[in-house]
Protein backbone atom coordinates (compact mmCIF):
# COMPACT_ATOMS: atom_id res chain seq x y z
CA UNK A 1 0.00 0.00 0.00
CA UNK A 2 1.43 3.36 -1.05
CA UNK A 3 -1.40 5.59 0.15
CA UNK A 4 -4.85 5.68 1.68
CA UNK A 5 -7.60 8.17 2.58
CA UNK A 6 -9.29 8.57 5.93
CA UNK A 7 -11.92 11.30 6.07
CA UNK A 8 -10.35 14.51 4.79
CA UNK A 9 -6.80 13.20 5.21
CA UNK A 10 -4.64 11.69 2.46
CA UNK A 11 -1.78 9.51 3.71
CA UNK A 12 1.20 8.62 1.50
CA UNK A 13 3.96 6.18 2.41
CA UNK A 14 7.47 6.38 1.00
CA UNK A 15 10.59 4.32 1.57
CA UNK A 16 13.82 6.19 2.31
CA UNK A 17 16.74 3.97 1.21
CA UNK A 18 19.22 6.38 2.83
CA UNK A 19 18.14 4.92 6.20
CA UNK A 20 19.52 1.55 5.05
CA UNK A 21 23.10 2.85 4.78
CA UNK A 22 25.22 1.32 7.61
CA UNK A 23 27.99 3.86 6.90
CA UNK A 24 25.63 6.69 7.89
CA UNK A 25 23.60 5.08 10.66
CA UNK A 26 25.20 2.72 13.14
CA UNK A 27 23.72 -0.52 14.50
CA UNK A 28 22.31 1.21 17.61
CA UNK A 29 20.36 3.75 15.54
CA UNK A 30 19.07 1.56 12.69
CA UNK A 31 16.58 -0.57 14.71
CA UNK A 32 14.89 2.57 16.04
CA UNK A 33 14.59 4.11 12.57
CA UNK A 34 13.42 0.89 10.89
CA UNK A 35 10.86 0.34 13.64
CA UNK A 36 9.26 3.78 13.33
CA UNK A 37 6.84 5.73 11.16
CA UNK A 38 7.37 9.46 10.72
CA UNK A 39 4.33 11.68 10.14
CA UNK A 40 4.98 14.95 8.25
CA UNK A 41 2.42 17.18 6.54
CA UNK A 42 3.12 18.25 2.95
CA UNK A 43 1.44 21.65 3.16
CA UNK A 44 2.80 25.17 3.48
CA UNK A 45 3.31 27.05 6.73
CA UNK A 46 3.01 30.75 7.58
CA UNK A 47 6.30 32.53 8.24
CA UNK A 48 7.28 35.59 10.26
CA UNK A 49 6.69 38.74 8.25
CA UNK A 50 3.81 37.24 6.28
CA UNK A 51 3.52 34.80 3.44
CA UNK A 52 3.88 31.05 3.34
CA UNK A 53 6.73 28.65 2.60
CA UNK A 54 6.77 24.91 1.88
CA UNK A 55 7.03 22.95 5.12
CA UNK A 56 10.05 21.03 3.76
CA UNK A 57 12.48 22.31 1.16
CA UNK A 58 16.13 22.29 0.19
CA UNK A 59 17.94 25.40 1.44
CA UNK A 60 21.06 26.48 -0.42
CA UNK A 61 23.69 28.55 1.38
CA UNK A 62 26.10 30.94 -0.34
CA UNK A 63 29.27 29.31 -1.62
CA UNK A 64 31.93 28.94 1.04
CA UNK A 65 34.99 29.29 -1.19
CA UNK A 66 36.57 31.77 -3.56
CA UNK A 67 37.19 31.11 -7.23
CA UNK A 68 35.67 28.62 -9.61
CA UNK A 69 32.64 28.94 -11.84
CA UNK A 70 29.41 29.31 -9.88
CA UNK A 71 25.69 29.83 -10.25
CA UNK A 72 25.59 30.65 -6.47
CA UNK A 73 24.29 27.12 -5.76
CA UNK A 74 27.05 24.92 -7.18
CA UNK A 75 30.71 25.84 -7.62
CA UNK A 76 32.80 24.06 -10.25
CA UNK A 77 36.58 24.22 -10.61
CA UNK A 78 39.18 22.60 -12.86
CA UNK A 79 42.72 21.48 -12.01
CA UNK A 80 45.58 19.72 -13.75
CA UNK A 81 47.90 20.40 -16.68
CA UNK A 82 45.08 19.83 -19.22
CA UNK A 83 42.64 22.22 -17.54
CA UNK A 84 41.76 25.46 -19.41
CA UNK A 85 44.09 27.24 -16.97
CA UNK A 86 46.81 24.71 -16.04
CA UNK A 87 47.33 24.43 -12.27
CA UNK A 88 50.08 21.77 -11.98
CA UNK A 89 52.15 19.32 -14.03
CA UNK A 90 49.84 16.32 -13.63
CA UNK A 91 48.56 15.45 -17.13
CA UNK A 92 44.84 15.41 -16.28
CA UNK A 93 41.84 17.68 -16.49
CA UNK A 94 40.13 17.15 -13.15
CA UNK A 95 36.77 18.74 -12.33
CA UNK A 96 35.24 19.12 -8.84
CA UNK A 97 31.85 20.41 -7.72
CA UNK A 98 30.88 21.80 -4.33
CA UNK A 99 27.56 22.92 -2.86
CA UNK A 100 26.27 23.91 0.58
CA UNK A 101 22.72 22.66 1.00
CA UNK A 102 20.48 20.97 3.51
CA UNK A 103 16.90 20.06 4.28
CA UNK A 104 14.98 22.90 5.90
CA UNK A 105 11.87 21.96 7.89
CA UNK A 106 9.45 24.63 9.13
CA UNK A 107 6.71 24.13 11.72
CA UNK A 108 8.20 20.89 13.03
CA UNK A 109 5.93 21.05 16.08
CA UNK A 110 3.37 19.10 14.01
CA UNK A 111 5.83 16.39 12.89
CA UNK A 112 5.52 13.09 14.74
CA UNK A 113 7.36 9.82 15.15
CA UNK A 114 5.42 6.65 15.97
CA UNK A 115 7.23 3.53 17.16
CA UNK A 116 5.81 0.37 15.60
CA UNK A 117 6.33 -3.27 16.52
Order of alpha helices (4+ residues) and beta strands (2+ residues): beta-beta-alpha-beta-beta-beta-beta-beta-beta-beta-beta-beta
